[in-house]
Amino acid sequence: MAGDKADLEKEVKKFQGTWTIESSVSGGMEVPADALKGLIVIFEDDKHTVKAGDKVIQVGTQKIDPSKSPKAIDVTMTEGPNKGAVMLGIYEFDGDTLKACFDAEGKKRPTEFKSASGSTNFVNVHKRVKK
C-alpha cells in the first residue's frame, strides 16, 4: 500500500501551481476565448481556487485516483455559485498541459474527453504558468 500512497502524492504534486484555462467546451459549445482570458486556477495540496485577476470565483477540493483508467478526479465545490456540488471527472497530463472532463451534475463520470451537445459534460484544457 505504501507504493500507492507515494504514487498518489507524486500525482498530487503534478497539479500544484498556477494554470490558465486554454480552452473550455461545455455542452458541445466552445466557450469564447475572451471569457477565459485572465482566468487562472491555483492548486494547493488538495484545494483549488479559480480566480479572475484578484477576484475569487470559486474554490473546491479535489480527490484523485490515478490508478483508474482514465484517471479519476472528484471535485467538491466549497465556495462560489456551485457550493456543495460534487463533480465527477477524468483527467490527464501531457507535459505542462492538463486536460479534464467533468459531469457538472455529478451523475456519471465521463469515460472520454468529450462534451457532447446537450450534455452537462465540459472539457477544460489548462496550461501550466511558468514561474
C-alpha positions in Angstrom: 0.0 0.0 0.0 2.9 2.4 0.7 3.7 2.5 -3.1 0.1 3.6 -3.8 0.4 6.4 -1.4 3.7 7.6 -2.9 2.2 7.4 -6.4 -0.7 9.5 -5.2 1.5 12.1 -3.6 3.6 12.3 -6.8 0.4 12.7 -8.8 -1.0 15.4 -6.4 2.3 17.3 -6.9 1.7 17.4 -10.7 -1.3 19.6 -10.1 0.4 22.1 -7.8 0.9 25.6 -9.1 -1.0 28.0 -11.3 -2.7 27.1 -14.5 -4.5 29.1 -17.2 -7.7 27.8 -19.0 -6.6 27.5 -22.6 -10.0 26.2 -23.8 -13.3 25.0 -22.5 -16.1 23.2 -24.2 -19.4 22.9 -22.4 -22.5 21.0 -23.7 -20.7 20.8 -27.1 -20.3 24.6 -27.3 -16.8 26.2 -27.3 -16.5 28.8 -24.6 -15.3 32.1 -26.2 -11.6 32.7 -25.6 -12.4 36.2 -24.2 -14.5 34.6 -21.4 -11.4 32.5 -20.4 -8.9 35.3 -20.6 -7.5 36.3 -17.2 -8.9 33.2 -15.5 -6.4 31.2 -13.5 -6.7 28.0 -11.5 -4.3 27.6 -8.5 -3.8 24.2 -7.0 -2.5 24.0 -3.4 -2.4 20.5 -1.9 -5.9 19.1 -2.5 -7.6 22.5 -2.9 -8.0 24.7 -5.9 -9.1 28.3 -6.4 -10.4 29.8 -9.6 -9.6 33.5 -10.0 -10.3 36.3 -12.4 -7.5 38.7 -11.6 -7.6 39.1 -7.8 -11.3 38.1 -7.6 -12.0 34.6 -6.4 -14.7 32.9 -8.5 -14.8 29.5 -6.9 -13.0 27.2 -4.5 -13.1 23.5 -4.3 -11.3 20.4 -3.1 -10.3 17.5 -5.4 -9.7 13.9 -4.7 -7.8 12.0 -7.4 -7.4 8.3 -8.2 -4.5 7.9 -10.7 -4.9 4.1 -10.6 -8.1 4.3 -12.7 -8.1 4.5 -16.5 -8.8 7.2 -17.4 -7.5 8.8 -14.2 -10.4 9.8 -12.0 -11.0 13.1 -10.1 -13.8 14.2 -7.9 -14.2 17.9 -7.2 -16.3 19.2 -4.3 -17.2 22.9 -4.5 -16.6 24.7 -1.2 -17.1 28.3 -2.3 -18.9 30.0 -5.2 -22.1 29.6 -7.2 -21.9 25.8 -7.2 -21.1 25.4 -3.5 -21.8 21.9 -2.3 -21.8 20.4 -5.7 -19.7 17.3 -6.4 -18.4 16.9 -10.0 -17.2 13.6 -11.3 -14.4 13.8 -13.7 -11.4 12.4 -15.5 -8.1 14.0 -16.2 -4.8 13.5 -18.0 -1.4 15.3 -18.0 0.7 15.8 -21.1 3.8 17.7 -20.0 2.5 21.2 -19.0 -1.0 20.6 -20.2 -3.8 19.3 -18.0 -6.9 18.1 -19.7 -10.0 17.5 -17.5 -13.6 16.4 -18.3 -16.4 16.7 -15.8 -20.1 15.9 -15.5 -21.1 19.2 -13.9 -24.2 17.5 -12.3 -22.1 14.8 -10.8 -24.3 12.0 -12.0 -22.0 9.9 -14.2 -18.2 10.0 -14.5 -17.2 10.7 -18.2 -15.4 7.9 -20.0 -13.8 10.1 -22.6 -12.7 13.7 -23.0 -15.8 14.8 -24.9 -18.5 17.3 -24.4 -21.5 16.3 -26.4 -24.2 18.8 -27.5 -26.9 18.9 -24.9 -24.8 17.1 -22.2 -23.8 18.6 -18.9 -20.2 17.5 -19.5 -17.5 20.0 -20.0 -13.9 19.7 -21.1 -11.2 22.1 -19.9 -7.6 22.3 -21.2 -5.2 24.0 -18.8 -1.6 25.2 -19.4 0.9 25.5 -16.5 2.0 29.0 -15.9 5.8 29.1 -15.8 7.4 30.8 -12.9 
